[in-house]
């Protein structure tokens, strides 16, 4: 067995051992990498913690790409289920969160392509956009700057329709989620140069669509 494979195997066993120590273990103390390794090895409790930790960001990406609360809930739910089913394809050499964000962006694109809405199963009360990092609906007390910022955000989301699926994914992951170009490249299976090209073309299209805001 190669040295790197041995390390990964050891890390997986270590995560499982930690998760089985109920008297001393706190799932929230583990980082994403350890939780993902534990989930990959079959520990469902690790998935519950990953959902608790990242459901807000998943919803936020879905909302920015669909522009609809209902569609965003559908996309977020499906993206998290897909992450659970496809955890075997996640490679420990890459971080878990960029992989999850890429799944969410792709799920949003697939949802928009269908041009119709599907009824979703009722979600747990905890799975709501009020979680940390989510795009929440505006409150009743807003300043002029708040209103303006919300209008700009809405215009940007509307303008995203002019982008190709890859351009939209790159733009959302970079400018809304702040992921490094190198991580986006890994998740899309392309070079950093390709990511830069997609991002440049996306920005040029958006500048044309949002010229009045500039």
QUIZI-V537880 format. One record per helix or strand of 2 or more residues. SS is the DSSP state (h for helix, s for strand). FROM is the first residue (numbers start at 1). LEN is the number of residues. If there is no record, write none. Layout:
ss = [SS SS]
from = [FROM FROM]
len = [LEN LEN]
This chain:
ss = [h h h h h h h h h h h]
from = [3 27 32 44 69 87 96 144 165 181 192]
len = [18 3 9 23 17 3 19 19 12 8 18]
